[in-house]
Amino acid sequence: MRPSQGHPYAQDSAAQQAATLALEAAKIVYTDRSDYTEATATALGVSEPSLTYVDAAVVWSESGTCFFIREQTTGIDYGPISGGTTADCAAGNEAAATFAADW
């Protein structure tokens, strides 16, 4: 998802909110199908139609930050990567993010 243009803080806040909504949509898909691999862009779009899904659990902010979110047995982890490009903002780059308990 790409939040609208504006102040970098507002862009990042919108991206963080979108990532959180996407995770909630994935949880709904999991509850319905008992399998996170079923959380395709189509299934997520049905669950949370206010977002446009391109890559699972990754959101690009126009400020130049890529936001990752993941749920683990210990809770939800949040991880940004700053200074990248939209090409860097992909689920496969998750290892480059520094995860923490909050944004």
Contacts in CASP RR format, 6 or more apart in sequence:
PFRMAT RR
TARGET T0000
AUTHOR 0000-0000-0000
METHOD contacts of the structure
MODEL  1
MRPSQGHPYAQDSAAQQAATLALEAAKIVYTDRSDYTEATATALGVSEPS
LTYVDAAVVWSESGTCFFIREQTTGIDYGPISGGTTADCAAGNEAAATFA
ADW
1 15 0 8 1.000
1 18 0 8 1.000
1 22 0 8 1.000
1 51 0 8 1.000
1 52 0 8 1.000
1 53 0 8 1.000
1 54 0 8 1.000
1 59 0 8 1.000
1 60 0 8 1.000
2 52 0 8 1.000
2 60 0 8 1.000
2 62 0 8 1.000
3 10 0 8 1.000
3 11 0 8 1.000
3 14 0 8 1.000
3 15 0 8 1.000
3 18 0 8 1.000
3 59 0 8 1.000
3 61 0 8 1.000
3 62 0 8 1.000
4 11 0 8 1.000
4 14 0 8 1.000
4 62 0 8 1.000
5 11 0 8 1.000
5 62 0 8 1.000
6 62 0 8 1.000
8 61 0 8 1.000
8 62 0 8 1.000
8 63 0 8 1.000
9 63 0 8 1.000
11 61 0 8 1.000
11 62 0 8 1.000
11 63 0 8 1.000
12 61 0 8 1.000
12 63 0 8 1.000
12 65 0 8 1.000
12 67 0 8 1.000
14 61 0 8 1.000
15 59 0 8 1.000
15 60 0 8 1.000
15 61 0 8 1.000
15 63 0 8 1.000
15 65 0 8 1.000
15 67 0 8 1.000
16 59 0 8 1.000
16 67 0 8 1.000
16 78 0 8 1.000
16 103 0 8 1.000
18 51 0 8 1.000
18 59 0 8 1.000
19 57 0 8 1.000
19 58 0 8 1.000
19 59 0 8 1.000
19 67 0 8 1.000
19 68 0 8 1.000
19 69 0 8 1.000
19 78 0 8 1.000
20 69 0 8 1.000
21 48 0 8 1.000
21 50 0 8 1.000
21 51 0 8 1.000
22 44 0 8 1.000
22 48 0 8 1.000
22 51 0 8 1.000
22 53 0 8 1.000
22 56 0 8 1.000
22 57 0 8 1.000
22 59 0 8 1.000
22 69 0 8 1.000
23 57 0 8 1.000
23 69 0 8 1.000
23 70 0 8 1.000
23 71 0 8 1.000
23 76 0 8 1.000
24 48 0 8 1.000
25 39 0 8 1.000
25 44 0 8 1.000
25 45 0 8 1.000
25 47 0 8 1.000
25 48 0 8 1.000
25 51 0 8 1.000
26 36 0 8 1.000
26 39 0 8 1.000
26 44 0 8 1.000
26 47 0 8 1.000
26 56 0 8 1.000
26 57 0 8 1.000
27 71 0 8 1.000
28 47 0 8 1.000
28 48 0 8 1.000
29 36 0 8 1.000
29 38 0 8 1.000
29 39 0 8 1.000
29 43 0 8 1.000
29 44 0 8 1.000
29 47 0 8 1.000
30 36 0 8 1.000
30 38 0 8 1.000
30 39 0 8 1.000
33 43 0 8 1.000
39 56 0 8 1.000
41 53 0 8 1.000
41 54 0 8 1.000
44 51 0 8 1.000
44 53 0 8 1.000
44 56 0 8 1.000
45 51 0 8 1.000
45 53 0 8 1.000
55 89 0 8 1.000
55 90 0 8 1.000
55 91 0 8 1.000
56 91 0 8 1.000
57 68 0 8 1.000
57 69 0 8 1.000
57 70 0 8 1.000
57 91 0 8 1.000
58 66 0 8 1.000
58 67 0 8 1.000
58 68 0 8 1.000
58 89 0 8 1.000
58 90 0 8 1.000
58 91 0 8 1.000
58 94 0 8 1.000
59 66 0 8 1.000
59 67 0 8 1.000
59 69 0 8 1.000
59 89 0 8 1.000
60 66 0 8 1.000
60 67 0 8 1.000
60 86 0 8 1.000
60 89 0 8 1.000
61 67 0 8 1.000
64 82 0 8 1.000
64 83 0 8 1.000
64 84 0 8 1.000
64 85 0 8 1.000
65 80 0 8 1.000
65 81 0 8 1.000
65 82 0 8 1.000
65 83 0 8 1.000
65 84 0 8 1.000
66 80 0 8 1.000
66 81 0 8 1.000
66 82 0 8 1.000
66 84 0 8 1.000
66 88 0 8 1.000
66 89 0 8 1.000
66 93 0 8 1.000
66 97 0 8 1.000
67 78 0 8 1.000
67 79 0 8 1.000
67 80 0 8 1.000
67 103 0 8 1.000
68 78 0 8 1.000
68 79 0 8 1.000
68 80 0 8 1.000
68 81 0 8 1.000
68 91 0 8 1.000
68 94 0 8 1.000
68 97 0 8 1.000
68 99 0 8 1.000
69 76 0 8 1.000
69 77 0 8 1.000
69 78 0 8 1.000
69 79 0 8 1.000
70 76 0 8 1.000
70 77 0 8 1.000
70 94 0 8 1.000
70 99 0 8 1.000
71 77 0 8 1.000
76 101 0 8 1.000
77 99 0 8 1.000
77 100 0 8 1.000
77 101 0 8 1.000
78 99 0 8 1.000
78 100 0 8 1.000
78 101 0 8 1.000
78 102 0 8 1.000
78 103 0 8 1.000
79 97 0 8 1.000
79 98 0 8 1.000
79 99 0 8 1.000
79 100 0 8 1.000
79 103 0 8 1.000
80 97 0 8 1.000
80 98 0 8 1.000
80 103 0 8 1.000
81 88 0 8 1.000
81 89 0 8 1.000
81 93 0 8 1.000
81 96 0 8 1.000
81 97 0 8 1.000
88 96 0 8 1.000
END
